[in-house]
Amino acid sequence: MSTDQHTSQAAELDWFKSSYSGTNGGDCVEVAAGLDAMYVRDSKVVGGGPVLRVSRGEWAAFMALTTE
């Protein structure tokens, strides 16, 4: 797992808001799928910010935990 400052690769991804994010400006998490990794960022950070990059295997393990 790695955290990177908002890179050009992350900027070119199609981001979508998590269904778990609140509608009143609370927990706003955005996720994007890359070829080899998944990316997560805080949508409240205007102009970019840190991006969490996890491998597809790590993402699958995380999702398996959250759906149990």
PDB file of N, CA, C and O in Angstrom:
ATOM      1  N   MET A   1       0.850  -1.162   0.000  1.00  0.00           N
ATOM      2  CA  MET A   1       0.000   0.000   0.000  1.00  0.00           C
ATOM      3  C   MET A   1       0.895   1.224   0.000  1.00  0.00           C
ATOM      4  O   MET A   1       1.953   1.235   0.629  1.00  0.00           O
ATOM      5  N   SER A   2       0.457   2.267  -0.719  1.00  0.00           N
ATOM      6  CA  SER A   2       1.250   3.490  -0.740  1.00  0.00           C
ATOM      7  C   SER A   2       0.352   4.705  -0.773  1.00  0.00           C
ATOM      8  O   SER A   2      -0.788   4.646  -1.232  1.00  0.00           O
ATOM      9  N   THR A   3       0.880   5.802  -0.281  1.00  0.00           N
ATOM     10  CA  THR A   3       0.166   7.070  -0.413  1.00  0.00           C
ATOM     11  C   THR A   3       1.026   7.977  -1.262  1.00  0.00           C
ATOM     12  O   THR A   3       2.229   8.098  -1.033  1.00  0.00           O
ATOM     13  N   ASP A   4       0.415   8.611  -2.238  1.00  0.00           N
ATOM     14  CA  ASP A   4       1.128   9.490  -3.152  1.00  0.00           C
ATOM     15  C   ASP A   4       0.410  10.823  -3.208  1.00  0.00           C
ATOM     16  O   ASP A   4      -0.815  10.886  -3.105  1.00  0.00           O
ATOM     17  N   GLN A   5       1.178  11.887  -3.371  1.00  0.00           N
ATOM     18  CA  GLN A   5       0.533  13.177  -3.640  1.00  0.00           C
ATOM     19  C   GLN A   5      -0.217  13.038  -4.952  1.00  0.00           C
ATOM     20  O   GLN A   5       0.166  12.229  -5.798  1.00  0.00           O
ATOM     21  N   HIS A   6      -1.247  13.787  -5.131  1.00  0.00           N
ATOM     22  CA  HIS A   6      -2.120  13.698  -6.294  1.00  0.00           C
ATOM     23  C   HIS A   6      -1.272  13.720  -7.567  1.00  0.00           C
ATOM     24  O   HIS A   6      -0.788  14.778  -7.969  1.00  0.00           O
ATOM     25  N   THR A   7      -1.091  12.564  -8.199  1.00  0.00           N
ATOM     26  CA  THR A   7      -0.234  12.444  -9.375  1.00  0.00           C
ATOM     27  C   THR A   7      -1.038  12.630 -10.648  1.00  0.00           C
ATOM     28  O   THR A   7      -2.269  12.606 -10.620  1.00  0.00           O
ATOM     29  N   SER A   8      -0.350  12.812 -11.760  1.00  0.00           N
ATOM     30  CA  SER A   8      -1.043  12.965 -13.033  1.00  0.00           C
ATOM     31  C   SER A   8      -1.830  11.708 -13.373  1.00  0.00           C
ATOM     32  O   SER A   8      -2.912  11.796 -13.953  1.00  0.00           O
ATOM     33  N   GLN A   9      -1.298  10.533 -13.018  1.00  0.00           N
ATOM     34  CA  GLN A   9      -2.028   9.300 -13.290  1.00  0.00           C
ATOM     35  C   GLN A   9      -3.337   9.288 -12.505  1.00  0.00           C
ATOM     36  O   GLN A   9      -4.380   8.937 -13.056  1.00  0.00           O
ATOM     37  N   ALA A  10      -3.298   9.664 -11.237  1.00  0.00           N
ATOM     38  CA  ALA A  10      -4.511   9.685 -10.418  1.00  0.00           C
ATOM     39  C   ALA A  10      -5.494  10.729 -10.934  1.00  0.00           C
ATOM     40  O   ALA A  10      -6.705  10.531 -10.845  1.00  0.00           O
ATOM     41  N   ALA A  11      -4.995  11.829 -11.468  1.00  0.00           N
ATOM     42  CA  ALA A  11      -5.864  12.882 -11.989  1.00  0.00           C
ATOM     43  C   ALA A  11      -6.618  12.417 -13.231  1.00  0.00           C
ATOM     44  O   ALA A  11      -7.704  12.923 -13.515  1.00  0.00           O
ATOM     45  N   GLU A  12      -6.069  11.473 -13.967  1.00  0.00           N
ATOM     46  CA  GLU A  12      -6.691  10.991 -15.199  1.00  0.00           C
ATOM     47  C   GLU A  12      -7.714   9.887 -14.959  1.00  0.00           C
ATOM     48  O   GLU A  12      -8.361   9.440 -15.906  1.00  0.00           O
ATOM     49  N   LEU A  13      -7.872   9.446 -13.743  1.00  0.00           N
ATOM     50  CA  LEU A  13      -8.806   8.372 -13.430  1.00  0.00           C
ATOM     51  C   LEU A  13     -10.235   8.888 -13.349  1.00  0.00           C
ATOM     52  O   LEU A  13     -10.464  10.079 -13.142  1.00  0.00           O
ATOM     53  N   ASP A  14     -11.192   7.985 -13.511  1.00  0.00           N
ATOM     54  CA  ASP A  14     -12.602   8.316 -13.333  1.00  0.00           C
ATOM     55  C   ASP A  14     -12.976   8.031 -11.883  1.00  0.00           C
ATOM     56  O   ASP A  14     -13.066   6.873 -11.474  1.00  0.00           O
ATOM     57  N   TRP A  15     -13.189   9.078 -11.119  1.00  0.00           N
ATOM     58  CA  TRP A  15     -13.484   8.969  -9.692  1.00  0.00           C
ATOM     59  C   TRP A  15     -14.987   8.891  -9.473  1.00  0.00           C
ATOM     60  O   TRP A  15     -15.761   9.510 -10.204  1.00  0.00           O
ATOM     61  N   PHE A  16     -15.400   8.122  -8.458  1.00  0.00           N
ATOM     62  CA  PHE A  16     -16.807   8.114  -8.064  1.00  0.00           C
ATOM     63  C   PHE A  16     -16.894   8.110  -6.544  1.00  0.00           C
ATOM     64  O   PHE A  16     -16.021   7.583  -5.854  1.00  0.00           O
ATOM     65  N   LYS A  17     -17.961   8.706  -6.044  1.00  0.00           N
ATOM     66  CA  LYS A  17     -18.151   8.822  -4.605  1.00  0.00           C
ATOM     67  C   LYS A  17     -18.640   7.497  -4.047  1.00  0.00           C
ATOM     68  O   LYS A  17     -19.515   6.853  -4.627  1.00  0.00           O
ATOM     69  N   SER A  18     -18.075   7.098  -2.930  1.00  0.00           N
ATOM     70  CA  SER A  18     -18.470   5.865  -2.274  1.00  0.00           C
ATOM     71  C   SER A  18     -19.932   5.931  -1.848  1.00  0.00           C
ATOM     72  O   SER A  18     -20.419   6.985  -1.439  1.00  0.00           O
ATOM     73  N   SER A  19     -20.621   4.815  -1.945  1.00  0.00           N
ATOM     74  CA  SER A  19     -22.017   4.760  -1.505  1.00  0.00           C
ATOM     75  C   SER A  19     -22.122   4.902   0.009  1.00  0.00           C
ATOM     76  O   SER A  19     -23.208   5.150   0.534  1.00  0.00           O
ATOM     77  N   TYR A  20     -21.005   4.747   0.713  1.00  0.00           N
ATOM     78  CA  TYR A  20     -20.998   4.909   2.167  1.00  0.00           C
ATOM     79  C   TYR A  20     -20.771   6.356   2.588  1.00  0.00           C
ATOM     80  O   TYR A  20     -20.871   6.669   3.774  1.00  0.00           O
ATOM     81  N   SER A  21     -20.472   7.235   1.655  1.00  0.00           N
ATOM     82  CA  SER A  21     -20.253   8.639   1.973  1.00  0.00           C
ATOM     83  C   SER A  21     -21.582   9.314   2.292  1.00  0.00           C
ATOM     84  O   SER A  21     -22.615   9.006   1.697  1.00  0.00           O
ATOM     85  N   GLY A  22     -21.529  10.230   3.233  1.00  0.00           N
ATOM     86  CA  GLY A  22     -22.740  10.951   3.606  1.00  0.00           C
ATOM     87  C   GLY A  22     -23.134  11.977   2.560  1.00  0.00           C
ATOM     88  O   GLY A  22     -22.292  12.423   1.782  1.00  0.00           O
ATOM     89  N   THR A  23     -24.388  12.350   2.533  1.00  0.00           N
ATOM     90  CA  THR A  23     -24.874  13.340   1.581  1.00  0.00           C
ATOM     91  C   THR A  23     -24.826  14.753   2.140  1.00  0.00           C
ATOM     92  O   THR A  23     -25.094  15.710   1.414  1.00  0.00           O
ATOM     93  N   ASN A  24     -24.491  14.904   3.410  1.00  0.00           N
ATOM     94  CA  ASN A  24     -24.488  16.220   4.035  1.00  0.00           C
ATOM     95  C   ASN A  24     -23.076  16.767   4.239  1.00  0.00           C
ATOM     96  O   ASN A  24     -22.850  17.560   5.153  1.00  0.00           O
ATOM     97  N   GLY A  25     -22.126  16.356   3.404  1.00  0.00           N
ATOM     98  CA  GLY A  25     -20.767  16.876   3.487  1.00  0.00           C
ATOM     99  C   GLY A  25     -19.902  16.206   4.529  1.00  0.00           C
ATOM    100  O   GLY A  25     -18.843  16.725   4.879  1.00  0.00           O
ATOM    101  N   GLY A  26     -20.327  15.073   5.026  1.00  0.00           N
ATOM    102  CA  GLY A  26     -19.578  14.366   6.057  1.00  0.00           C
ATOM    103  C   GLY A  26     -18.420  13.567   5.494  1.00  0.00           C
ATOM    104  O   GLY A  26     -17.464  14.129   4.961  1.00  0.00           O
ATOM    105  N   ASP A  27     -18.510  12.282   5.614  1.00  0.00           N
ATOM    106  CA  ASP A  27     -17.447  11.376   5.184  1.00  0.00           C
ATOM    107  C   ASP A  27     -17.493  11.199   3.674  1.00  0.00           C
ATOM    108  O   ASP A  27     -18.245  10.367   3.167  1.00  0.00           O
ATOM    109  N   CYS A  28     -16.706  11.964   2.965  1.00  0.00           N
ATOM    110  CA  CYS A  28     -16.738  11.933   1.497  1.00  0.00           C
ATOM    111  C   CYS A  28     -15.508  11.225   0.950  1.00  0.00           C
ATOM    112  O   CYS A  28     -14.425  11.806   0.871  1.00  0.00           O
ATOM    113  N   VAL A  29     -15.686   9.985   0.581  1.00  0.00           N
ATOM    114  CA  VAL A  29     -14.603   9.174   0.044  1.00  0.00           C
ATOM    115  C   VAL A  29     -14.877   8.913  -1.421  1.00  0.00           C
ATOM    116  O   VAL A  29     -15.987   8.532  -1.794  1.00  0.00           O
ATOM    117  N   GLU A  30     -13.857   9.120  -2.261  1.00  0.00           N
ATOM    118  CA  GLU A  30     -13.967   8.817  -3.680  1.00  0.00           C
ATOM    119  C   GLU A  30     -13.016   7.681  -4.011  1.00  0.00           C
ATOM    120  O   GLU A  30     -11.940   7.566  -3.424  1.00  0.00           O
ATOM    121  N   VAL A  31     -13.417   6.845  -4.954  1.00  0.00           N
ATOM    122  CA  VAL A  31     -12.644   5.670  -5.354  1.00  0.00           C
ATOM    123  C   VAL A  31     -12.510   5.678  -6.873  1.00  0.00           C
ATOM    124  O   VAL A  31     -13.429   6.088  -7.583  1.00  0.00           O
ATOM    125  N   ALA A  32     -11.362   5.223  -7.365  1.00  0.00           N
ATOM    126  CA  ALA A  32     -11.140   5.072  -8.800  1.00  0.00           C
ATOM    127  C   ALA A  32     -10.386   3.772  -9.048  1.00  0.00           C
ATOM    128  O   ALA A  32      -9.548   3.357  -8.247  1.00  0.00           O
ATOM    129  N   ALA A  33     -10.700   3.143 -10.170  1.00  0.00           N
ATOM    130  CA  ALA A  33     -10.037   1.894 -10.546  1.00  0.00           C
ATOM    131  C   ALA A  33      -8.997   2.176 -11.615  1.00  0.00           C
ATOM    132  O   ALA A  33      -9.299   2.774 -12.647  1.00  0.00           O
ATOM    133  N   GLY A  34      -7.766   1.740 -11.358  1.00  0.00           N
ATOM    134  CA  GLY A  34      -6.703   1.794 -12.351  1.00  0.00           C
ATOM    135  C   GLY A  34      -6.470   0.398 -12.901  1.00  0.00           C
ATOM    136  O   GLY A  34      -7.144  -0.548 -12.495  1.00  0.00           O
ATOM    137  N   LEU A  35      -5.537   0.263 -13.804  1.00  0.00           N
ATOM    138  CA  LEU A  35      -5.269  -1.055 -14.389  1.00  0.00           C
ATOM    139  C   LEU A  35      -4.768  -2.056 -13.350  1.00  0.00           C
ATOM    140  O   LEU A  35      -5.216  -3.203 -13.329  1.00  0.00           O
ATOM    141  N   ASP A  36      -3.842  -1.631 -12.489  1.00  0.00           N
ATOM    142  CA  ASP A  36      -3.235  -2.542 -11.519  1.00  0.00           C
ATOM    143  C   ASP A  36      -3.562  -2.208 -10.081  1.00  0.00           C
ATOM    144  O   ASP A  36      -3.118  -2.912  -9.174  1.00  0.00           O
ATOM    145  N   ALA A  37      -4.331  -1.146  -9.843  1.00  0.00           N
ATOM    146  CA  ALA A  37      -4.559  -0.705  -8.468  1.00  0.00           C
ATOM    147  C   ALA A  37      -5.882   0.024  -8.336  1.00  0.00           C
ATOM    148  O   ALA A  37      -6.501   0.423  -9.323  1.00  0.00           O
ATOM    149  N   MET A  38      -6.294   0.186  -7.096  1.00  0.00           N
ATOM    150  CA  MET A  38      -7.455   0.999  -6.747  1.00  0.00           C
ATOM    151  C   MET A  38      -6.927   2.230  -6.015  1.00  0.00           C
ATOM    152  O   MET A  38      -5.926   2.158  -5.302  1.00  0.00           O
ATOM    153  N   TYR A  39      -7.610   3.356  -6.198  1.00  0.00           N
ATOM    154  CA  TYR A  39      -7.186   4.622  -5.614  1.00  0.00           C
ATOM    155  C   TYR A  39      -8.317   5.183  -4.754  1.00  0.00           C
ATOM    156  O   TYR A  39      -9.488   5.094  -5.123  1.00  0.00           O
ATOM    157  N   VAL A  40      -7.964   5.757  -3.615  1.00  0.00           N
ATOM    158  CA  VAL A  40      -8.937   6.322  -2.690  1.00  0.00           C
ATOM    159  C   VAL A  40      -8.470   7.716  -2.313  1.00  0.00           C
ATOM    160  O   VAL A  40      -7.282   7.936  -2.080  1.00  0.00           O
ATOM    161  N   ARG A  41      -9.416   8.672  -2.251  1.00  0.00           N
ATOM    162  CA  ARG A  41      -9.071  10.028  -1.840  1.00  0.00           C
ATOM    163  C   ARG A  41     -10.247  10.664  -1.099  1.00  0.00           C
ATOM    164  O   ARG A  41     -11.373  10.169  -1.150  1.00  0.00           O
ATOM    165  N   ASP A  42      -9.969  11.740  -0.430  1.00  0.00           N
ATOM    166  CA  ASP A  42     -10.967  12.524   0.287  1.00  0.00           C
ATOM    167  C   ASP A  42     -11.508  13.576  -0.666  1.00  0.00           C
ATOM    168  O   ASP A  42     -10.762  14.455  -1.095  1.00  0.00           O
ATOM    169  N   SER A  43     -12.764  13.507  -0.999  1.00  0.00           N
ATOM    170  CA  SER A  43     -13.337  14.443  -1.970  1.00  0.00           C
ATOM    171  C   SER A  43     -13.470  15.857  -1.422  1.00  0.00           C
ATOM    172  O   SER A  43     -13.689  16.799  -2.184  1.00  0.00           O
ATOM    173  N   LYS A  44     -13.341  16.014  -0.114  1.00  0.00           N
ATOM    174  CA  LYS A  44     -13.456  17.350   0.474  1.00  0.00           C
ATOM    175  C   LYS A  44     -12.188  18.177   0.294  1.00  0.00           C
ATOM    176  O   LYS A  44     -12.217  19.387   0.520  1.00  0.00           O
ATOM    177  N   VAL A  45     -11.077  17.561  -0.105  1.00  0.00           N
ATOM    178  CA  VAL A  45      -9.821  18.278  -0.314  1.00  0.00           C
ATOM    179  C   VAL A  45      -9.854  18.895  -1.711  1.00  0.00           C
ATOM    180  O   VAL A  45      -9.725  18.196  -2.716  1.00  0.00           O
ATOM    181  N   VAL A  46     -10.027  20.203  -1.753  1.00  0.00           N
ATOM    182  CA  VAL A  46     -10.129  20.911  -3.025  1.00  0.00           C
ATOM    183  C   VAL A  46      -8.754  20.994  -3.679  1.00  0.00           C
ATOM    184  O   VAL A  46      -7.766  21.294  -3.007  1.00  0.00           O
ATOM    185  N   GLY A  47      -8.682  20.734  -4.974  1.00  0.00           N
ATOM    186  CA  GLY A  47      -7.423  20.848  -5.705  1.00  0.00           C
ATOM    187  C   GLY A  47      -6.496  19.661  -5.538  1.00  0.00           C
ATOM    188  O   GLY A  47      -5.292  19.781  -5.764  1.00  0.00           O
ATOM    189  N   GLY A  48      -7.035  18.521  -5.146  1.00  0.00           N
ATOM    190  CA  GLY A  48      -6.206  17.332  -4.994  1.00  0.00           C
ATOM    191  C   GLY A  48      -5.882  17.057  -3.555  1.00  0.00           C
ATOM    192  O   GLY A  48      -6.640  17.426  -2.658  1.00  0.00           O
ATOM    193  N   GLY A  49      -4.792  16.429  -3.331  1.00  0.00           N
ATOM    194  CA  GLY A  49      -4.395  16.026  -1.988  1.00  0.00           C
ATOM    195  C   GLY A  49      -3.845  14.620  -2.045  1.00  0.00           C
ATOM    196  O   GLY A  49      -3.625  14.077  -3.128  1.00  0.00           O
ATOM    197  N   PRO A  50      -3.623  14.028  -0.889  1.00  0.00           N
ATOM    198  CA  PRO A  50      -3.072  12.671  -0.875  1.00  0.00           C
ATOM    199  C   PRO A  50      -4.028  11.659  -1.501  1.00  0.00           C
ATOM    200  O   PRO A  50      -5.248  11.773  -1.380  1.00  0.00           O
ATOM    201  N   VAL A  51      -3.454  10.686  -2.159  1.00  0.00           N
ATOM    202  CA  VAL A  51      -4.212   9.600  -2.770  1.00  0.00           C
ATOM    203  C   VAL A  51      -3.653   8.295  -2.238  1.00  0.00           C
ATOM    204  O   VAL A  51      -2.445   8.065  -2.285  1.00  0.00           O
ATOM    205  N   LEU A  52      -4.529   7.443  -1.731  1.00  0.00           N
ATOM    206  CA  LEU A  52      -4.138   6.124  -1.248  1.00  0.00           C
ATOM    207  C   LEU A  52      -4.237   5.155  -2.412  1.00  0.00           C
ATOM    208  O   LEU A  52      -5.284   5.046  -3.050  1.00  0.00           O
ATOM    209  N   ARG A  53      -3.143   4.449  -2.688  1.00  0.00           N
ATOM    210  CA  ARG A  53      -3.101   3.472  -3.783  1.00  0.00           C
ATOM    211  C   ARG A  53      -2.933   2.095  -3.181  1.00  0.00           C
ATOM    212  O   ARG A  53      -2.000   1.856  -2.415  1.00  0.00           O
ATOM    213  N   VAL A  54      -3.848   1.173  -3.528  1.00  0.00           N
ATOM    214  CA  VAL A  54      -3.749  -0.204  -3.041  1.00  0.00           C
ATOM    215  C   VAL A  54      -3.848  -1.150  -4.233  1.00  0.00           C
ATOM    216  O   VAL A  54      -4.515  -0.859  -5.226  1.00  0.00           O
ATOM    217  N   SER A  55      -3.177  -2.273  -4.114  1.00  0.00           N
ATOM    218  CA  SER A  55      -3.232  -3.262  -5.193  1.00  0.00           C
ATOM    219  C   SER A  55      -4.639  -3.830  -5.287  1.00  0.00           C
ATOM    220  O   SER A  55      -5.428  -3.719  -4.349  1.00  0.00           O
ATOM    221  N   ARG A  56      -4.944  -4.430  -6.408  1.00  0.00           N
ATOM    222  CA  ARG A  56      -6.273  -5.029  -6.577  1.00  0.00           C
ATOM    223  C   ARG A  56      -6.486  -6.162  -5.576  1.00  0.00           C
ATOM    224  O   ARG A  56      -7.602  -6.358  -5.095  1.00  0.00           O
ATOM    225  N   GLY A  57      -5.431  -6.907  -5.257  1.00  0.00           N
ATOM    226  CA  GLY A  57      -5.541  -7.973  -4.257  1.00  0.00           C
ATOM    227  C   GLY A  57      -5.850  -7.427  -2.872  1.00  0.00           C
ATOM    228  O   GLY A  57      -6.687  -7.975  -2.154  1.00  0.00           O
ATOM    229  N   GLU A  58      -5.174  -6.347  -2.500  1.00  0.00           N
ATOM    230  CA  GLU A  58      -5.446  -5.709  -1.210  1.00  0.00           C
ATOM    231  C   GLU A  58      -6.877  -5.164  -1.173  1.00  0.00           C
ATOM    232  O   GLU A  58      -7.560  -5.267  -0.154  1.00  0.00           O
ATOM    233  N   TRP A  59      -7.323  -4.584  -2.289  1.00  0.00           N
ATOM    234  CA  TRP A  59      -8.686  -4.043  -2.360  1.00  0.00           C
ATOM    235  C   TRP A  59      -9.709  -5.175  -2.211  1.00  0.00           C
ATOM    236  O   TRP A  59     -10.699  -5.022  -1.495  1.00  0.00           O
ATOM    237  N   ALA A  60      -9.478  -6.298  -2.876  1.00  0.00           N
ATOM    238  CA  ALA A  60     -10.396  -7.435  -2.787  1.00  0.00           C
ATOM    239  C   ALA A  60     -10.482  -7.952  -1.356  1.00  0.00           C
ATOM    240  O   ALA A  60     -11.566  -8.286  -0.877  1.00  0.00           O
ATOM    241  N   ALA A  61      -9.334  -8.020  -0.670  1.00  0.00           N
ATOM    242  CA  ALA A  61      -9.330  -8.464   0.730  1.00  0.00           C
ATOM    243  C   ALA A  61     -10.103  -7.484   1.606  1.00  0.00           C
ATOM    244  O   ALA A  61     -10.857  -7.902   2.484  1.00  0.00           O
ATOM    245  N   PHE A  62      -9.924  -6.192   1.376  1.00  0.00           N
ATOM    246  CA  PHE A  62     -10.635  -5.160   2.129  1.00  0.00           C
ATOM    247  C   PHE A  62     -12.142  -5.289   1.899  1.00  0.00           C
ATOM    248  O   PHE A  62     -12.921  -5.255   2.851  1.00  0.00           O
ATOM    249  N   MET A  63     -12.549  -5.437   0.650  1.00  0.00           N
ATOM    250  CA  MET A  63     -13.966  -5.540   0.336  1.00  0.00           C
ATOM    251  C   MET A  63     -14.580  -6.803   0.940  1.00  0.00           C
ATOM    252  O   MET A  63     -15.734  -6.790   1.366  1.00  0.00           O
ATOM    253  N   ALA A  64     -13.820  -7.880   0.976  1.00  0.00           N
ATOM    254  CA  ALA A  64     -14.320  -9.115   1.588  1.00  0.00           C
ATOM    255  C   ALA A  64     -14.595  -8.901   3.071  1.00  0.00           C
ATOM    256  O   ALA A  64     -15.559  -9.449   3.606  1.00  0.00           O
ATOM    257  N   LEU A  65     -13.765  -8.118   3.737  1.00  0.00           N
ATOM    258  CA  LEU A  65     -13.959  -7.816   5.149  1.00  0.00           C
ATOM    259  C   LEU A  65     -15.178  -6.935   5.390  1.00  0.00           C
ATOM    260  O   LEU A  65     -15.882  -7.095   6.386  1.00  0.00           O
ATOM    261  N   THR A  66     -15.420  -6.011   4.478  1.00  0.00           N
ATOM    262  CA  THR A  66     -16.509  -5.053   4.678  1.00  0.00           C
ATOM    263  C   THR A  66     -17.872  -5.637   4.333  1.00  0.00           C
ATOM    264  O   THR A  66     -18.895  -5.049   4.684  1.00  0.00           O
ATOM    265  N   THR A  67     -17.908  -6.784   3.651  1.00  0.00           N
ATOM    266  CA  THR A  67     -19.195  -7.369   3.276  1.00  0.00           C
ATOM    267  C   THR A  67     -19.566  -8.557   4.143  1.00  0.00           C
ATOM    268  O   THR A  67     -20.598  -9.187   3.913  1.00  0.00           O
ATOM    269  N   GLU A  68     -18.754  -8.875   5.126  1.00  0.00           N
ATOM    270  CA  GLU A  68     -19.061 -10.007   6.006  1.00  0.00           C
ATOM    271  C   GLU A  68     -20.142  -9.652   6.990  1.00  0.00           C
ATOM    272  O   GLU A  68     -20.529 -10.485   7.810  1.00  0.00           O
TER     273      GLU A  68
END
